[in-house]
Amino acid sequence: MYDAFFAQPLLDLAAWCGALAPAPAEAQVQSRAEPTHCRIRITGTKVAVRMPKGDAPVAQPDSPVVRYVHRGDVIQNNFCLLALGRGSSGPVYRECGRDGYNWYIVVGGQVPVTCAKQT
């Protein structure tokens, strides 16, 4: 009896919501996300673009350097992505005069967030 008491109002609500939803032919289908063309401007003097070691998702200060970028350079990506490198014992790196955890993912590697600004 308890289940029957709550089941009928839920079925009525589901039918009512279904009547409000657009028909499948009217629904818009998005095949893939449109790129946002994120621009990252380098604010540090000379910043290393680092590739994470092995299977690590986040670069470290001792990760291999892929290339260097300089103040004023603009790196353009299709999407703005951050690698979150939270450390349990404090900040992961100290770059461009500030402590930090996170890295912007750019073409070829990762750049410290403290040395760049999203524009």
C-alpha positions in Angstrom: 0.0 0.0 0.0 2.9 2.4 0.8 4.5 1.9 -2.6 1.2 2.3 -4.5 0.5 5.6 -2.6 3.8 7.2 -3.9 4.0 5.4 -7.3 0.9 6.9 -8.9 1.9 10.6 -8.3 5.4 9.9 -9.6 4.0 8.3 -12.7 1.7 11.3 -13.3 4.5 13.7 -12.8 6.7 11.8 -15.3 3.9 11.8 -17.9 3.4 15.5 -17.4 7.1 16.3 -17.7 7.3 14.1 -20.8 4.5 16.1 -22.4 6.5 19.3 -21.9 9.7 17.9 -23.4 10.3 18.5 -27.1 9.8 15.7 -29.5 13.1 14.0 -30.6 12.8 15.4 -34.1 12.6 18.9 -32.7 15.5 18.5 -30.3 18.8 20.1 -31.4 21.7 17.7 -31.6 25.2 19.0 -31.0 27.8 16.7 -32.5 30.8 18.1 -30.7 31.8 21.0 -28.5 32.9 24.2 -30.3 36.4 25.3 -29.5 36.7 28.4 -27.4 40.2 29.4 -28.6 41.7 30.2 -25.2 44.5 32.6 -25.2 47.2 32.5 -22.5 49.6 35.5 -22.2 52.9 34.8 -20.6 53.7 37.3 -17.7 57.0 35.8 -16.5 60.3 36.9 -18.0 61.4 33.5 -19.3 59.1 30.5 -18.6 59.8 26.9 -19.2 57.1 24.8 -20.9 57.5 21.4 -19.1 56.2 17.9 -20.1 55.1 15.7 -17.2 57.4 12.7 -16.5 56.1 9.2 -17.5 52.4 8.8 -16.7 52.2 11.7 -14.4 49.2 14.0 -15.1 50.9 17.1 -13.7 54.3 18.6 -14.4 56.8 19.2 -11.6 59.6 21.7 -11.3 62.1 19.0 -12.3 60.1 17.8 -15.3 61.9 18.0 -18.6 61.8 21.4 -20.4 60.3 21.2 -23.9 60.8 24.9 -24.8 60.9 28.4 -23.4 58.4 31.2 -23.8 59.0 34.8 -23.0 57.0 37.7 -21.5 54.3 38.9 -23.8 54.1 35.7 -25.9 50.5 34.5 -26.5 49.8 30.8 -26.6 46.5 29.9 -28.2 44.7 26.6 -27.4 41.3 25.2 -28.5 40.3 24.8 -24.9 41.3 26.4 -21.5 42.5 23.5 -19.4 44.2 23.4 -16.0 46.2 20.6 -14.5 45.5 20.6 -10.8 48.7 19.7 -8.9 47.7 19.9 -5.2 50.4 18.9 -2.8 49.8 17.7 0.7 53.0 19.3 2.0 52.6 22.8 0.6 53.0 24.4 -2.8 54.4 22.3 -5.7 56.5 25.0 -7.2 57.7 28.6 -6.8 57.9 30.3 -10.1 57.7 34.0 -11.1 57.9 35.1 -7.5 54.8 33.2 -6.2 54.0 29.7 -4.9 51.6 27.7 -7.0 50.0 24.3 -7.6 48.2 24.5 -11.0 49.5 24.5 -14.5 48.0 25.6 -17.8 48.0 22.8 -20.4 49.4 24.3 -23.6 50.6 22.9 -26.9 53.7 20.7 -26.1 53.5 20.7 -22.3 52.4 22.7 -19.2 53.1 26.3 -18.0 52.8 27.4 -14.3 49.7 29.5 -13.7 51.7 32.0 -11.7 53.7 32.9 -14.8 50.7 33.3 -17.2 47.3 34.9 -17.5 44.3 33.8 -19.4 43.1 36.5 -21.8 
